Amino acid sequence: MPKANPYYDPSKNHHTPTGFCNPGYPESHSPEMVKRWQRERKEQHLPHPPDAGYPGFIEQWWQPADFNMPGNAVWWLGHATLLYQINGMHILTDPVFSLRVSPVSFYGPKRLTDVPAKINRLPPIDVVLISHNHYDHLDLPSLRRLIKHSPQVRFIVPLGLKKLVEKQGAVRVDELDWWDSLVIDGVTFTSVPARHWSVRTLWDQNQTLWCGWMISANARNYYFSGDTAYSPILLEIAQRFQSIEMAALPIGAYAPRWMMEAHHINPQEAVRLHRELACKQSFAIHWGVFELADESLDEPPMELHRALKQQGVSEQEFQLIKLGARLAL
């Protein structure tokens, strides 16, 4: 029998008595859909290697991260792991530094491009933002190493994840619902909606919340989407934050659409979201590290180029950057 949701608020349409949901959408997948996807993936030998092979892909898209430059900036450390440097504060999103994203260390999606900087090379981390509990976004070994590296780091997580993060040794953990905000040293962190789901075991589906994050400082807003499928609920972000200086938007893990459309936006939807949120600038994340879906590692950037051209957005406005690259904020 499902557990009761201790956070349940009947006035909020993303709450249910036993967990959380995506307002306006039914359950997004079934065991039969998963079995069909796994079967077809195996039969078609997907995903295919990059056109230049894995070494060629890495040579094109990877560089070591250099944290020595001053000023407000963001570094892409691979997948959904970003390091923001804002007013001297260091903020890390969805830190994943492990070889695999899996319940076990010997099986599951394997890292195909190395991290641009090991944890011991990071500056002291002040805040960690977690978007949801999937293994490619909430990696417990990485959290434990980060806590040893930065013992006073503060975690901000969606509802339901505080106890799990505290078990890793964290001493300061705050849980937020959608649209809740927390101010730390003049920087405001706001949990914003996403269309996704949560699960870590066979028994806890959608019992913890998922979200994106808005980081606000110096009258500027920086949007980290986490994982999200396309949904009109995302447009409320533009209504509440009428100016978004920089957005980190996912472009990978989207194929096949009949399976992934309810979980992840594709490059075309990422560009659409960039336009509908009126982002001044965006850059692509959530690609090029793990083979989580059926597209090859090098397909998302090619699809993004097409989407930008089709929708009339310049490649300076929505950027592709290398793993390890830095963007000034």
C-alpha positions as CSV (number, residue, x, y, z in Angstrom):
1,M,0.0,0.0,0.0
2,P,1.4,3.4,-0.9
3,K,2.7,5.6,1.9
4,A,0.9,8.8,2.9
5,N,2.4,12.0,1.6
6,P,3.5,13.9,4.8
7,Y,3.7,17.1,2.7
8,Y,0.2,16.8,1.2
9,D,-1.6,20.1,0.6
10,P,-4.9,19.6,-1.2
11,S,-4.8,23.2,-2.4
12,K,-1.7,22.4,-4.6
13,N,-2.5,20.5,-7.8
14,H,0.9,18.8,-8.0
15,H,0.4,17.2,-4.6
16,T,-1.4,13.8,-4.2
17,P,-2.3,12.0,-0.9
18,T,0.6,9.5,-1.7
19,G,3.1,11.8,-3.4
20,F,3.4,14.2,-6.3
21,C,2.2,14.4,-9.9
22,N,2.4,16.5,-13.1
23,P,-0.8,18.6,-13.2
24,G,-2.8,17.8,-16.3
25,Y,-0.8,14.7,-17.3
26,P,-1.6,11.0,-16.6
27,E,1.1,8.6,-15.5
28,S,3.9,9.0,-18.0
29,H,4.9,5.4,-18.7
30,S,4.1,1.8,-17.9
31,P,6.2,-1.4,-17.4
32,E,5.0,-2.6,-20.8
33,M,6.4,0.6,-22.4
34,V,9.7,0.2,-20.7
35,K,9.9,-3.5,-21.8
36,R,9.1,-2.5,-25.4
37,W,11.7,0.3,-25.4
38,Q,14.4,-2.0,-24.0
39,R,13.6,-4.7,-26.5
40,E,13.6,-2.4,-29.5
41,R,16.8,-0.8,-28.3
42,K,18.5,-4.1,-28.1
43,E,17.2,-5.3,-31.5
44,Q,18.3,-2.1,-33.3
45,H,21.7,-1.9,-31.4
46,L,21.0,1.6,-30.1
47,P,22.5,4.0,-29.4
48,H,25.0,4.1,-32.3
49,P,28.5,5.4,-31.6
50,P,29.3,9.0,-32.6
51,D,30.3,9.6,-36.2
52,A,33.9,10.3,-35.2
53,G,34.0,7.5,-32.6
54,Y,34.1,8.1,-28.9
55,P,37.7,9.4,-28.9
56,G,36.9,11.8,-31.6
57,F,33.8,13.0,-29.8
58,I,35.8,13.6,-26.6
59,E,38.5,15.5,-28.5
60,Q,35.8,17.8,-30.0
61,W,33.6,18.4,-26.9
62,W,35.8,18.1,-23.8
63,Q,38.3,20.4,-22.1
64,P,39.6,20.6,-18.5
65,A,37.8,23.2,-16.4
66,D,39.8,26.2,-15.2
67,F,38.4,27.9,-12.1
68,N,41.1,30.6,-11.9
69,M,39.3,33.3,-13.8
70,P,37.5,35.9,-11.5
71,G,34.0,37.3,-11.9
72,N,30.5,35.8,-12.0
73,A,30.4,32.8,-14.3
74,V,29.0,29.3,-14.8
75,W,31.0,26.1,-15.8
76,W,29.4,23.1,-17.4
77,L,30.9,20.0,-15.7
78,G,28.9,17.5,-17.7
79,H,25.3,16.2,-17.8
80,A,23.4,18.4,-15.4
81,T,26.3,19.3,-13.1
82,L,27.0,23.1,-13.2
83,L,29.2,25.3,-11.1
84,Y,28.0,28.8,-10.6
85,Q,30.2,31.5,-9.2
86,I,28.1,34.4,-8.1
87,N,29.3,37.2,-5.9
88,G,32.0,34.9,-4.5
89,M,29.5,32.1,-3.7
90,H,30.0,28.7,-5.4
91,I,26.8,26.9,-6.3
92,L,26.8,23.3,-7.6
93,T,23.8,21.7,-9.4
94,D,23.0,18.0,-9.5
95,P,26.6,16.9,-8.7
96,V,27.5,13.7,-10.5
97,F,31.2,12.7,-10.5
98,S,30.9,8.9,-10.4
99,L,31.7,6.5,-13.2
100,R,28.2,5.1,-13.3
101,V,24.7,6.4,-12.5
102,S,23.1,3.4,-11.0
103,P,22.1,1.8,-7.7
104,V,25.3,-0.4,-8.0
105,S,28.8,0.5,-9.0
106,F,29.4,-2.4,-11.5
107,Y,26.3,-2.0,-13.7
108,G,24.2,0.7,-15.3
109,P,24.8,3.8,-17.5
110,K,28.6,4.4,-17.7
111,R,30.3,7.8,-18.1
112,L,31.7,8.1,-21.6
113,T,33.4,11.5,-21.2
114,D,35.4,12.2,-18.1
115,V,34.5,15.0,-15.6
116,P,36.3,18.2,-16.5
117,A,37.4,18.6,-12.9
118,K,37.6,16.1,-10.0
119,I,35.9,17.1,-6.7
120,N,39.3,17.8,-5.1
121,R,39.9,20.5,-7.7
122,L,36.7,22.3,-7.1
123,P,36.6,25.6,-5.1
124,P,34.9,25.3,-1.7
125,I,31.2,24.7,-2.4
126,D,28.7,26.9,-0.5
127,V,25.4,25.6,-1.9
128,V,24.3,22.4,-3.7
129,L,21.0,22.4,-5.6
130,I,19.3,19.0,-6.3
131,S,16.5,18.8,-8.9
132,H,15.2,15.3,-8.2
133,N,16.2,11.8,-7.1
134,H,17.1,10.0,-10.3
135,Y,20.6,8.4,-10.2
136,D,22.0,10.7,-12.9
137,H,21.1,13.7,-10.8
138,L,21.3,12.6,-7.2
139,D,24.6,10.6,-6.9
140,L,25.2,9.7,-3.3
141,P,28.9,8.8,-3.6
142,S,29.4,12.3,-5.1
143,L,27.5,13.9,-2.3
144,R,29.6,12.1,0.4
145,R,32.9,13.2,-1.3
146,L,31.6,16.8,-1.6
147,I,30.7,16.9,2.0
148,K,34.2,15.9,2.9
149,H,35.6,18.5,0.5
150,S,33.3,21.3,1.8
151,P,31.9,20.2,5.3
152,Q,29.7,23.3,5.7
153,V,28.1,23.0,2.3
154,R,24.3,23.8,2.3
155,F,21.9,21.6,0.3
156,I,18.6,22.8,-1.1
157,V,16.4,20.0,-2.3
158,P,12.8,19.3,-3.4
159,L,10.3,18.0,-0.9
160,G,11.1,14.5,0.5
161,L,14.8,14.4,-0.1
162,K,16.1,16.0,3.1
163,K,16.5,12.7,5.1
164,L,18.4,10.9,2.3
165,V,20.8,13.8,1.9
166,E,21.3,14.1,5.7
167,K,22.2,10.4,5.8
168,Q,25.2,11.2,3.6
169,G,26.6,13.5,6.3
170,A,25.1,16.8,5.3
171,V,24.5,19.1,8.3
172,R,22.4,21.8,6.6
173,V,19.6,20.7,4.3
174,D,16.5,22.8,3.3
175,E,13.5,21.3,1.5
176,L,11.4,23.5,-0.8
177,D,8.1,23.1,-2.6
178,W,7.5,24.6,-6.0
179,W,7.6,28.5,-5.8
180,D,9.2,28.4,-2.3
181,S,12.3,30.6,-2.0
182,L,15.3,30.7,0.2
183,V,17.8,33.6,0.5
184,I,21.4,33.0,1.4
185,D,23.9,35.8,1.5
186,G,21.9,38.0,-0.9
187,V,21.3,35.2,-3.4
188,T,17.7,33.9,-3.8
189,F,17.0,30.3,-4.7
190,T,13.5,29.5,-5.9
191,S,12.2,26.0,-6.7
192,V,10.3,26.2,-10.0
193,P,8.0,23.6,-11.7
194,A,9.2,20.8,-14.0
195,R,7.4,18.0,-15.8
196,H,9.2,14.9,-14.7
197,W,9.0,12.2,-12.0
198,S,11.0,10.5,-9.2
199,V,12.0,7.0,-8.3
200,R,15.0,5.3,-6.7
201,T,13.6,1.9,-5.7
202,L,10.7,-0.3,-6.7
203,W,8.5,1.2,-4.0
204,D,9.0,4.9,-4.0
205,Q,7.8,6.2,-7.4
206,N,6.8,9.9,-7.2
207,Q,7.0,10.0,-3.4
208,T,9.5,12.9,-3.6
209,L,9.2,16.0,-5.6
210,W,11.1,17.2,-8.7
211,C,11.8,20.8,-9.8
212,G,14.0,23.2,-11.6
213,W,15.8,26.1,-9.9
214,M,16.0,29.9,-10.4
215,I,19.1,31.6,-8.9
216,S,18.5,35.3,-8.5
217,A,21.2,37.9,-7.7
218,N,22.2,41.4,-8.7
219,A,18.7,41.8,-10.3
220,R,19.4,38.9,-12.6
221,N,17.8,35.5,-12.9
222,Y,19.6,32.3,-13.9
223,Y,17.4,29.3,-14.7
224,F,18.5,25.7,-14.2
225,S,15.8,23.5,-15.6
226,G,16.8,20.1,-14.1
227,D,15.0,17.4,-16.0
228,T,11.8,18.3,-17.7
229,A,9.4,17.4,-20.5
230,Y,7.6,20.2,-22.3
231,S,4.5,21.5,-20.5
232,P,2.5,24.7,-20.4
233,I,3.2,24.8,-16.6
234,L,6.7,25.9,-17.5
235,L,5.4,29.1,-18.9
236,E,4.4,30.3,-15.5
237,I,8.2,30.7,-14.9
238,A,8.2,33.5,-17.4
239,Q,5.2,35.1,-15.7
240,R,6.9,35.2,-12.3
241,F,10.4,35.9,-13.6
242,Q,9.9,38.3,-16.5
243,S,13.6,38.5,-17.3
244,I,15.9,35.5,-17.4
245,E,19.5,36.4,-18.0
246,M,20.8,32.8,-18.7
247,A,19.1,29.4,-18.9
248,A,20.7,26.0,-18.8
249,L,18.4,23.8,-20.9
250,P,18.6,20.0,-21.5
251,I,18.9,18.7,-25.1
252,G,19.6,15.0,-24.6
253,A,18.0,11.7,-23.7
254,Y,15.0,12.3,-25.9
255,A,14.8,9.3,-28.2
256,P,12.5,7.5,-29.0
257,R,9.9,10.2,-28.6
258,W,7.0,7.8,-27.9
259,M,8.9,6.8,-24.7
260,M,10.9,10.0,-23.8
261,E,8.5,12.8,-24.7
262,A,6.9,12.6,-21.2
263,H,10.3,12.8,-19.5
264,H,12.7,15.0,-21.5
265,I,12.5,17.9,-23.9
266,N,14.3,17.4,-27.2
267,P,16.5,20.1,-28.9
268,Q,13.5,21.5,-30.8
269,E,11.5,21.9,-27.6
270,A,14.5,23.3,-25.8
271,V,14.7,26.1,-28.4
272,R,10.9,26.6,-28.1
273,L,11.2,26.9,-24.3
274,H,14.1,29.4,-24.7
275,R,11.9,31.6,-26.8
276,E,8.7,31.2,-24.7
277,L,10.5,32.0,-21.5
278,A,12.2,35.0,-23.3
279,C,15.6,34.0,-22.1
280,K,18.3,36.4,-23.1
281,Q,20.8,33.6,-23.4
282,S,20.7,29.8,-23.0
283,F,23.2,27.0,-23.2
284,A,22.8,23.2,-23.7
285,I,23.2,20.7,-20.9
286,H,22.2,17.0,-20.3
287,W,24.0,15.5,-23.3
288,G,27.3,14.1,-24.2
289,V,28.2,12.1,-21.1
290,F,25.8,9.1,-20.6
291,E,23.9,7.1,-23.1
292,L,20.5,7.2,-21.4
293,A,18.3,7.0,-24.4
294,D,18.5,5.9,-28.1
295,E,20.2,8.9,-29.8
296,S,24.0,8.9,-30.2
297,L,26.2,11.2,-28.2
298,D,26.7,13.5,-31.1
299,E,23.1,13.7,-32.3
300,P,21.8,16.4,-29.8
301,P,24.1,19.2,-31.0
302,M,23.3,18.4,-34.7
303,E,19.6,18.5,-33.9
304,L,20.0,21.8,-31.9
305,H,21.7,23.4,-34.9
306,R,18.7,22.5,-37.0
307,A,16.2,23.7,-34.4
308,L,17.9,27.0,-34.0
309,K,17.9,27.6,-37.8
310,Q,14.2,26.5,-38.1
311,Q,13.1,28.8,-35.2
312,G,15.3,31.8,-36.1
313,V,17.5,31.8,-33.0
314,S,21.1,32.5,-33.3
315,E,23.9,30.2,-32.1
316,Q,25.2,33.1,-30.0
317,E,21.8,33.3,-28.2
318,F,21.5,29.6,-27.5
319,Q,25.0,28.2,-27.2
320,L,26.7,24.8,-27.4
321,I,29.7,24.7,-25.2
322,K,32.3,22.1,-24.4
323,L,32.3,20.1,-21.2
324,G,34.5,22.1,-18.8
325,A,33.8,25.4,-20.6
326,R,33.0,28.7,-18.8
327,L,30.4,31.3,-19.6
328,A,30.5,34.7,-18.0
329,L,27.3,35.8,-16.3
